[in-house]
């Protein structure tokens, strides 16, 4: 198993050009977790958290600008999102996704933009290019599940983190980050041959309904110069959500605009 294979050593993985270049650092024998145990942590996270209802403070920075907003978030697996921006004089913006469809109401324009929900159509509203399922996973504090090759375990002595590296095909890889002890999922990265695609971090964990859940999530896309930070306020997990909240009716006096990409 992993403990015997590492033989008391920890490895720091550095991804460059799609390849792993390990740097060896000493580690006490017997403290290395099993790959299977860490993979079970990821699976159990997805099983334990089905949906989320919360108010949140969101801040973003991108080449197009920066800002912050107070929001109401409803999130449910596998791909349902509802984001309401709370303004001084009402709700200036609402975004919903469900079943592969997207609708975004911009009150100032009196328009509802409708189309396919994918990474490209979500980008103008979430400031990062992620498909709805990945966005839902991250907002629920879990790494998106990726099928791939055999996972390898490394240790980063600079950050005190375990890094579970898995090739996902086509020169891409996913790296799930765990705290040293107790083992807790604290982040996830995705890489391609050119290096880091994006990185998410989970922090400020609290117990919510018997589940350990992060109050703060940050998402960074270095190549685009984008960063989003979300702080949940009194999150509620696994609550009863009416499916209709993930639908958006066109308000009186507004028009529908169909979008492509």
C-alpha positions in Angstrom: 0.0 0.0 0.0 1.0 3.7 -0.1 2.6 3.7 3.3 5.0 0.8 2.4 5.6 2.2 -1.1 6.7 5.6 0.2 8.8 3.9 2.9 8.6 6.7 5.3 9.1 9.5 2.7 6.8 12.3 1.6 7.0 13.8 -1.8 6.2 17.3 -3.1 4.7 17.2 -6.5 5.5 19.9 -8.9 3.5 19.8 -12.2 5.4 21.3 -15.1 4.6 20.5 -18.8 2.0 18.0 -17.6 4.6 15.9 -15.8 5.2 15.3 -12.1 8.7 16.1 -10.8 8.8 14.9 -7.1 11.0 16.5 -4.5 11.7 14.2 -1.6 11.2 15.4 2.0 11.6 13.3 5.2 8.5 12.1 7.0 8.0 10.0 10.1 7.2 6.3 9.2 3.6 5.3 9.8 2.1 8.8 9.3 1.3 8.4 5.6 -2.4 8.0 4.8 -3.7 5.4 2.3 -4.8 6.6 -1.1 -8.0 4.7 -0.7 -8.8 6.4 2.6 -8.4 9.9 1.0 -10.5 8.9 -2.0 -13.2 7.8 0.4 -13.1 11.2 2.0 -13.9 12.8 -1.4 -16.7 10.3 -2.0 -18.1 10.8 1.5 -18.2 14.5 1.0 -20.3 14.2 -2.1 -22.6 11.8 -0.3 -23.0 13.9 2.8 -23.8 17.2 1.2 -26.8 17.2 -1.2 -27.7 20.9 -1.2 -27.1 24.3 0.4 -29.1 27.4 1.2 -27.3 30.4 2.5 -26.6 34.1 2.3 -23.1 34.9 1.2 -20.6 37.7 0.6 -18.9 37.4 -2.8 -16.0 39.4 -4.0 -14.3 39.0 -7.4 -11.3 40.3 -9.3 -10.8 39.9 -13.0 -9.2 41.8 -16.0 -12.7 43.2 -16.6 -13.0 44.7 -13.2 -13.6 43.9 -9.5 -16.3 44.3 -6.9 -18.3 42.6 -4.2 -22.0 41.7 -3.6 -24.3 40.2 -1.0 -26.1 37.2 -2.4 -28.6 34.5 -1.6 -27.4 31.1 -2.8 -29.4 27.9 -3.4 -27.3 25.0 -4.7 -28.3 21.4 -5.3 -26.8 18.4 -7.0 -26.2 17.7 -9.8 -26.4 21.1 -11.6 -28.9 23.4 -9.9 -27.9 26.9 -9.0 -29.9 30.0 -8.0 -27.9 33.2 -7.3 -29.8 36.3 -6.3 -27.8 39.5 -5.8 -29.3 41.6 -3.0 -29.4 45.3 -3.6 -30.5 48.3 -1.6 -33.6 48.7 -3.8 -34.5 45.1 -4.6 -32.9 42.3 -6.6 -30.9 43.6 -9.5 -29.8 40.2 -10.8 -30.9 36.6 -10.6 -29.2 33.5 -12.2 -30.6 30.0 -12.3 -29.3 26.8 -13.9 -31.0 23.4 -14.0 -31.1 20.5 -16.4 -28.5 22.0 -18.6 -30.3 25.3 -19.1 -29.5 28.8 -17.9 -31.5 31.9 -17.3 -30.2 35.2 -16.0 -32.4 38.2 -15.2 -30.7 41.7 -15.4 -33.2 44.1 -13.9 -31.5 47.2 -15.3 -31.9 45.9 -18.8 -35.3 44.3 -18.2 -34.0 41.2 -20.0 -33.8 37.5 -19.2 -30.9 35.9 -21.0 -31.6 32.2 -21.7 -29.5 29.4 -23.2 -27.5 26.3 -22.6 -25.7 26.2 -19.2 -22.0 25.5 -19.8 -18.7 26.9 -18.9 -18.8 29.6 -21.5 -22.3 30.9 -20.7 -21.6 30.8 -17.0 -18.4 32.8 -17.2 -19.9 36.3 -17.5 -21.9 35.7 -14.2 -19.5 33.5 -12.1 -16.2 35.1 -13.5 -14.7 31.7 -13.9 -15.1 29.2 -16.7 -16.7 26.1 -15.0 -19.5 23.9 -16.1 -22.5 23.9 -13.7 -21.8 20.5 -12.2 -18.2 21.6 -11.2 -19.5 24.9 -9.8 -22.1 23.0 -7.7 -19.5 20.6 -6.4 -17.2 23.4 -5.4 -20.0 25.5 -3.7 -20.9 22.4 -1.7 -17.3 22.2 -0.5 -16.3 19.1 -2.6 -13.8 18.5 -5.4 -15.4 17.7 -8.7 -15.2 13.9 -9.2 -12.9 12.9 -12.1 -12.4 9.5 -13.6 -8.8 8.8 -14.5 -5.7 6.7 -14.0 -4.1 5.5 -10.8 -3.8 8.1 -8.1 -0.4 9.0 -6.6 0.1 10.6 -3.1 2.7 13.3 -2.4 3.4 15.5 0.5 4.1 19.3 0.3 6.3 20.2 3.3 6.0 23.9 2.6 2.3 24.0 3.1 1.9 20.9 5.2 -0.5 19.4 2.7 -1.1 16.0 1.2 -1.6 16.1 -2.5 -3.5 13.3 -4.2 -2.6 13.5 -7.9 -4.6 11.7 -10.6 -4.1 11.9 -14.4 -7.5 12.5 -16.1 -6.5 12.0 -19.7 -5.3 14.2 -22.5 -2.4 15.6 -20.5 -4.6 16.8 -17.7 -4.6 16.0 -14.0 -6.5 16.7 -10.8 -4.8 17.3 -7.5 -6.9 17.1 -4.3 -5.4 18.8 -1.3 -5.7 17.4 2.3 -4.6 18.8 5.6 -1.9 16.7 7.3 -3.8 15.8 10.4 -6.7 15.3 10.8 -7.1 14.6 7.1 -9.6 17.1 5.7 -10.3 18.1 2.1 -8.9 21.7 1.9 -8.7 22.3 -1.9 -8.5 21.1 -5.4 -6.4 22.0 -8.5 -6.7 21.1 -12.1 -3.6 21.1 -14.4 -2.9 20.6 -18.1 0.5 20.4 -19.9 1.1 24.1 -19.5 0.5 24.0 -15.7 -2.2 25.2 -13.4 -5.7 25.7 -14.9 -7.5 26.7 -11.7 -7.3 26.2 -7.9 -10.0 26.2 -5.3 -9.5 26.4 -1.5 -11.9 25.4 1.3 -11.4 27.0 4.7 -13.1 28.1 7.9 -14.7 24.6 8.5 -17.6 24.4 10.9 -20.1 21.7 11.9 -23.4 22.2 10.1 -26.1 19.5 10.7 -23.4 17.0 11.7 -21.4 17.7 8.6 -18.0 19.5 8.5 -18.5 22.3 6.0 -16.2 25.2 4.8 -17.5 28.7 5.5 -15.1 30.2 2.9 -14.3 29.2 -0.6 -11.8 30.8 -3.0 -11.4 30.1 -6.7 -8.4 31.3 -8.7 -7.7 31.1 -12.4 -4.2 32.4 -12.8 -4.0 32.5 -16.6 -7.1 34.7 -16.7 -6.1 36.8 -13.7 -9.5 36.0 -12.1 -10.2 35.3 -8.4 -13.5 34.8 -6.6 -13.9 34.6 -2.9 -17.2 33.5 -1.2 -18.0 33.7 2.5 -21.1 31.8 3.6 -23.2 33.3 6.4 -25.2 30.7 8.5 -25.2 28.0 5.8 -28.0 25.4 5.9 -27.3 21.9 4.4 -29.6 19.2 3.1 -32.8 21.2 3.4 -36.0 20.8 1.4 -35.8 22.9 -1.8 -38.7 23.4 -4.1 -37.6 22.5 -7.7 -39.4 25.6 -8.9 -36.8 27.9 -7.3 -34.4 26.8 -10.0 -36.8 28.1 -12.7 -37.1 31.7 -13.7 -40.2 33.3 -15.1 -39.9 36.3 -17.3 -41.1 39.3 -15.2 -43.8 41.5 -16.6 -42.4 44.1 -19.0 -39.1 42.1 -19.6 -38.0 40.4 -22.7 -36.3 37.0 -23.3 -33.0 37.1 -25.1 -31.5 33.7 -26.4 -27.8 33.4 -26.1 -25.2 31.2 -27.8 -21.9 30.7 -26.1 
